[in-house]
Amino acid sequence: MSDSAGNAGRGSGRRGKGGRCSGRSGQPKPSFKAPTPGHESVYFDPSTGAARFNKNNERLASHVAVNIKGGGIVAKSILTMTPPAFQKPEKPDPNDKRFKILLHKWETAYSEMKREVQAYKAAAEAAYHLYLQHCTKAMKTKLASMSAWEAVKDSQDVVELVKMLRLVCHRKGDGQKCSMLKLVQAVRAVHLLTMR
Protein backbone atom coordinates (compact mmCIF):
# COMPACT_ATOMS: atom_id res chain seq x y z
CA MET A 1 0.00 0.00 0.00
CA SER A 2 1.45 3.38 -0.95
CA ASP A 3 1.88 6.21 1.51
CA SER A 4 -0.58 8.47 -0.30
CA ALA A 5 -3.27 5.77 -0.24
CA GLY A 6 -2.79 5.16 3.47
CA ASN A 7 -3.24 8.86 4.28
CA ALA A 8 -6.22 9.45 2.04
CA GLY A 9 -8.62 11.88 3.64
CA ARG A 10 -6.34 12.62 6.57
CA GLY A 11 -4.79 15.92 5.52
CA SER A 12 -1.26 16.67 4.49
CA GLY A 13 0.35 13.95 6.54
CA ARG A 14 1.97 16.34 9.04
CA ARG A 15 1.49 15.00 12.48
CA GLY A 16 1.47 17.05 15.62
CA LYS A 17 0.91 16.18 19.21
CA GLY A 18 -0.91 12.91 19.79
CA GLY A 19 -0.64 11.78 16.17
CA ARG A 20 -3.17 14.31 14.91
CA CYS A 21 -2.50 16.42 11.88
CA SER A 22 -1.35 19.88 12.81
CA GLY A 23 -2.14 22.12 9.90
CA ARG A 24 -1.27 25.22 11.91
CA SER A 25 0.52 27.92 10.04
CA GLY A 26 2.44 30.97 11.16
CA GLN A 27 5.35 31.48 13.45
CA PRO A 28 6.02 29.03 16.25
CA LYS A 29 5.32 30.34 19.73
CA PRO A 30 8.43 31.64 21.46
CA SER A 31 9.74 29.50 24.27
CA PHE A 32 10.02 32.54 26.56
CA LYS A 33 8.49 32.15 30.00
CA ALA A 34 8.28 35.11 32.35
CA PRO A 35 9.54 34.51 35.91
CA THR A 36 6.41 35.78 37.70
CA PRO A 37 4.29 32.88 39.02
CA GLY A 38 0.85 32.91 37.45
CA HIS A 39 1.99 35.28 34.71
CA GLU A 40 4.44 33.08 32.81
CA SER A 41 2.63 33.70 29.51
CA VAL A 42 2.63 37.50 29.93
CA TYR A 43 5.57 38.88 27.98
CA PHE A 44 6.46 41.66 25.58
CA ASP A 45 8.04 40.86 22.22
CA PRO A 46 8.43 43.00 19.06
CA SER A 47 5.99 40.62 17.37
CA THR A 48 3.39 41.27 20.09
CA GLY A 49 0.45 43.10 18.57
CA ALA A 50 -1.42 46.07 19.99
CA ALA A 51 -4.27 44.03 21.47
CA ARG A 52 -1.92 41.60 23.21
CA PHE A 53 0.19 44.49 24.51
CA ASN A 54 -2.89 46.10 26.07
CA LYS A 55 -3.97 42.81 27.67
CA ASN A 56 -0.48 42.04 29.01
CA ASN A 57 -0.06 45.60 30.29
CA GLU A 58 -3.34 45.39 32.21
CA ARG A 59 -2.40 42.02 33.70
CA LEU A 60 1.03 43.19 34.85
CA ALA A 61 -0.36 46.49 36.17
CA SER A 62 -2.88 44.58 38.30
CA HIS A 63 -0.03 42.37 39.55
CA VAL A 64 1.92 45.52 40.49
CA ALA A 65 -1.09 46.94 42.33
CA VAL A 66 -1.63 43.79 44.38
CA ASN A 67 1.90 42.51 45.02
CA ILE A 68 4.13 45.58 45.34
CA LYS A 69 3.87 47.82 48.39
CA GLY A 70 2.54 51.18 47.19
CA GLY A 71 1.82 49.65 43.80
CA GLY A 72 -1.70 51.04 43.48
CA ILE A 73 -0.52 54.48 42.42
CA VAL A 74 2.13 52.94 40.17
CA ALA A 75 -0.45 50.69 38.48
CA LYS A 76 -2.68 53.69 37.82
CA SER A 77 0.29 55.57 36.37
CA ILE A 78 1.15 52.60 34.15
CA LEU A 79 -2.39 52.28 32.82
CA THR A 80 -2.82 56.01 32.19
CA MET A 81 0.83 56.34 31.11
CA THR A 82 1.19 59.53 33.14
CA PRO A 83 3.19 59.81 36.37
CA PRO A 84 1.32 61.11 39.42
CA ALA A 85 1.47 64.80 40.25
CA PHE A 86 2.53 65.28 43.85
CA GLN A 87 1.65 68.79 44.99
CA LYS A 88 3.77 70.54 47.55
CA PRO A 89 1.76 72.20 50.30
CA GLU A 90 1.95 75.98 50.43
CA LYS A 91 4.08 77.48 53.16
CA PRO A 92 2.09 79.54 55.65
CA ASP A 93 2.40 83.31 55.83
CA PRO A 94 4.67 84.35 58.74
CA ASN A 95 2.46 87.42 59.38
CA ASP A 96 -0.59 85.26 60.05
CA LYS A 97 -1.74 85.14 63.69
CA ARG A 98 -2.00 81.36 63.51
CA PHE A 99 1.49 80.95 62.03
CA LYS A 100 2.76 78.34 64.54
CA ILE A 101 -0.29 76.12 64.07
CA LEU A 102 -0.21 76.52 60.28
CA LEU A 103 3.54 75.85 60.22
CA HIS A 104 3.04 72.60 62.14
CA LYS A 105 0.28 71.55 59.71
CA TRP A 106 2.53 72.47 56.76
CA GLU A 107 5.45 70.43 58.14
CA THR A 108 3.16 67.43 58.63
CA ALA A 109 1.72 67.73 55.12
CA TYR A 110 5.19 68.23 53.60
CA SER A 111 6.67 65.17 55.34
CA GLU A 112 3.62 63.09 54.25
CA MET A 113 4.11 64.24 50.64
CA LYS A 114 7.81 63.28 50.83
CA ARG A 115 6.89 59.81 52.13
CA GLU A 116 4.40 59.37 49.27
CA VAL A 117 7.00 60.39 46.69
CA GLN A 118 9.59 58.01 48.16
CA ALA A 119 7.05 55.16 48.28
CA TYR A 120 6.07 55.83 44.66
CA LYS A 121 9.72 55.85 43.53
CA ALA A 122 10.45 52.56 45.30
CA ALA A 123 7.32 50.88 43.89
CA ALA A 124 7.95 52.32 40.40
CA GLU A 125 11.51 50.99 40.44
CA ALA A 126 10.28 47.52 41.42
CA ALA A 127 7.65 47.69 38.65
CA TYR A 128 10.33 48.78 36.15
CA HIS A 129 12.36 45.65 36.89
CA LEU A 130 9.25 43.48 36.76
CA TYR A 131 8.37 44.81 33.30
CA LEU A 132 11.94 44.24 32.10
CA GLN A 133 11.77 40.63 33.30
CA HIS A 134 8.72 40.20 31.09
CA CYS A 135 10.57 41.34 27.95
CA THR A 136 12.09 38.85 25.54
CA LYS A 137 15.69 39.22 24.39
CA ALA A 138 14.43 40.55 21.06
CA MET A 139 12.41 43.24 22.86
CA LYS A 140 15.36 44.20 25.06
CA THR A 141 17.51 44.54 21.94
CA LYS A 142 14.83 46.68 20.28
CA LEU A 143 14.54 48.88 23.37
CA ALA A 144 18.32 49.33 23.52
CA SER A 145 18.29 50.58 19.92
CA MET A 146 15.79 53.34 20.73
CA SER A 147 17.00 56.88 21.36
CA ALA A 148 15.22 57.30 24.71
CA TRP A 149 16.58 54.06 26.18
CA GLU A 150 19.61 55.44 28.05
CA ALA A 151 17.53 58.07 29.87
CA VAL A 152 14.85 55.52 30.78
CA LYS A 153 17.44 52.98 31.89
CA ASP A 154 19.20 55.53 34.11
CA SER A 155 16.00 56.85 35.70
CA GLN A 156 14.32 53.41 35.84
CA ASP A 157 11.03 55.13 34.96
CA VAL A 158 8.38 52.44 34.50
CA VAL A 159 5.92 54.82 32.81
CA GLU A 160 8.44 55.73 30.11
CA LEU A 161 9.38 52.07 29.72
CA VAL A 162 5.72 51.18 29.13
CA LYS A 163 5.46 53.98 26.56
CA MET A 164 8.47 52.55 24.72
CA LEU A 165 6.99 49.05 24.84
CA ARG A 166 3.74 50.42 23.44
CA LEU A 167 5.58 52.12 20.58
CA VAL A 168 7.28 48.88 19.60
CA CYS A 169 4.19 46.68 19.99
CA HIS A 170 1.91 49.11 18.18
CA ARG A 171 4.59 49.53 15.49
CA LYS A 172 4.28 53.31 15.54
CA GLY A 173 7.77 54.55 14.83
CA ASP A 174 10.07 53.31 17.49
CA GLY A 175 12.33 56.37 17.68
CA GLN A 176 15.51 54.53 16.81
CA LYS A 177 18.84 56.32 17.00
CA CYS A 178 19.15 56.45 13.22
CA SER A 179 16.29 58.59 11.94
CA MET A 180 14.45 57.77 8.74
CA LEU A 181 15.60 61.03 7.13
CA LYS A 182 19.27 60.12 7.67
CA LEU A 183 18.64 56.67 6.24
CA VAL A 184 16.96 58.08 3.13
CA GLN A 185 19.78 60.59 2.67
CA ALA A 186 22.38 57.82 2.90
CA VAL A 187 20.56 55.66 0.34
CA ARG A 188 20.20 58.67 -1.95
CA ALA A 189 23.93 59.39 -1.67
CA VAL A 190 24.74 55.80 -2.66
CA HIS A 191 22.43 55.98 -5.66
CA LEU A 192 23.94 59.27 -6.78
CA LEU A 193 27.45 57.81 -6.56
CA THR A 194 26.53 54.78 -8.66
CA MET A 195 24.85 56.93 -11.34
CA ARG A 196 28.04 58.76 -12.24
C-alpha positions in Angstrom: 0.0 0.0 0.0 1.4 3.4 -0.9 1.9 6.2 1.5 -0.6 8.5 -0.3 -3.3 5.8 -0.2 -2.8 5.2 3.5 -3.2 8.9 4.3 -6.2 9.5 2.0 -8.6 11.9 3.6 -6.3 12.6 6.6 -4.8 15.9 5.5 -1.3 16.7 4.5 0.3 14.0 6.5 2.0 16.3 9.0 1.5 15.0 12.5 1.5 17.1 15.6 0.9 16.2 19.2 -0.9 12.9 19.8 -0.6 11.8 16.2 -3.2 14.3 14.9 -2.5 16.4 11.9 -1.4 19.9 12.8 -2.1 22.1 9.9 -1.3 25.2 11.9 0.5 27.9 10.0 2.4 31.0 11.2 5.4 31.5 13.4 6.0 29.0 16.3 5.3 30.3 19.7 8.4 31.6 21.5 9.7 29.5 24.3 10.0 32.5 26.6 8.5 32.2 30.0 8.3 35.1 32.4 9.5 34.5 35.9 6.4 35.8 37.7 4.3 32.9 39.0 0.9 32.9 37.5 2.0 35.3 34.7 4.4 33.1 32.8 2.6 33.7 29.5 2.6 37.5 29.9 5.6 38.9 28.0 6.5 41.7 25.6 8.0 40.9 22.2 8.4 43.0 19.1 6.0 40.6 17.4 3.4 41.3 20.1 0.4 43.1 18.6 -1.4 46.1 20.0 -4.3 44.0 21.5 -1.9 41.6 23.2 0.2 44.5 24.5 -2.9 46.1 26.1 -4.0 42.8 27.7 -0.5 42.0 29.0 -0.1 45.6 30.3 -3.3 45.4 32.2 -2.4 42.0 33.7 1.0 43.2 34.9 -0.4 46.5 36.2 -2.9 44.6 38.3 0.0 42.4 39.5 1.9 45.5 40.5 -1.1 46.9 42.3 -1.6 43.8 44.4 1.9 42.5 45.0 4.1 45.6 45.3 3.9 47.8 48.4 2.5 51.2 47.2 1.8 49.6 43.8 -1.7 51.0 43.5 -0.5 54.5 42.4 2.1 52.9 40.2 -0.5 50.7 38.5 -2.7 53.7 37.8 0.3 55.6 36.4 1.1 52.6 34.2 -2.4 52.3 32.8 -2.8 56.0 32.2 0.8 56.3 31.1 1.2 59.5 33.1 3.2 59.8 36.4 1.3 61.1 39.4 1.5 64.8 40.2 2.5 65.3 43.8 1.6 68.8 45.0 3.8 70.5 47.5 1.8 72.2 50.3 2.0 76.0 50.4 4.1 77.5 53.2 2.1 79.5 55.6 2.4 83.3 55.8 4.7 84.4 58.7 2.5 87.4 59.4 -0.6 85.3 60.1 -1.7 85.1 63.7 -2.0 81.4 63.5 1.5 80.9 62.0 2.8 78.3 64.5 -0.3 76.1 64.1 -0.2 76.5 60.3 3.5 75.8 60.2 3.0 72.6 62.1 0.3 71.6 59.7 2.5 72.5 56.8 5.4 70.4 58.1 3.2 67.4 58.6 1.7 67.7 55.1 5.2 68.2 53.6 6.7 65.2 55.3 3.6 63.1 54.3 4.1 64.2 50.6 7.8 63.3 50.8 6.9 59.8 52.1 4.4 59.4 49.3 7.0 60.4 46.7 9.6 58.0 48.2 7.0 55.2 48.3 6.1 55.8 44.7 9.7 55.8 43.5 10.4 52.6 45.3 7.3 50.9 43.9 7.9 52.3 40.4 11.5 51.0 40.4 10.3 47.5 41.4 7.7 47.7 38.6 10.3 48.8 36.1 12.4 45.7 36.9 9.2 43.5 36.8 8.4 44.8 33.3 11.9 44.2 32.1 11.8 40.6 33.3 8.7 40.2 31.1 10.6 41.3 28.0 12.1 38.8 25.5 15.7 39.2 24.4 14.4 40.6 21.1 12.4 43.2 22.9 15.4 44.2 25.1 17.5 44.5 21.9 14.8 46.7 20.3 14.5 48.9 23.4 18.3 49.3 23.5 18.3 50.6 19.9 15.8 53.3 20.7 17.0 56.9 21.4 15.2 57.3 24.7 16.6 54.1 26.2 19.6 55.4 28.0 17.5 58.1 29.9 14.8 55.5 30.8 17.4 53.0 31.9 19.2 55.5 34.1 16.0 56.8 35.7 14.3 53.4 35.8 11.0 55.1 35.0 8.4 52.4 34.5 5.9 54.8 32.8 8.4 55.7 30.1 9.4 52.1 29.7 5.7 51.2 29.1 5.5 54.0 26.6 8.5 52.6 24.7 7.0 49.0 24.8 3.7 50.4 23.4 5.6 52.1 20.6 7.3 48.9 19.6 4.2 46.7 20.0 1.9 49.1 18.2 4.6 49.5 15.5 4.3 53.3 15.5 7.8 54.5 14.8 10.1 53.3 17.5 12.3 56.4 17.7 15.5 54.5 16.8 18.8 56.3 17.0 19.1 56.5 13.2 16.3 58.6 11.9 14.4 57.8 8.7 15.6 61.0 7.1 19.3 60.1 7.7 18.6 56.7 6.2 17.0 58.1 3.1 19.8 60.6 2.7 22.4 57.8 2.9 20.6 55.7 0.3 20.2 58.7 -2.0 23.9 59.4 -1.7 24.7 55.8 -2.7 22.4 56.0 -5.7 23.9 59.3 -6.8 27.4 57.8 -6.6 26.5 54.8 -8.7 24.8 56.9 -11.3 28.0 58.8 -12.2 
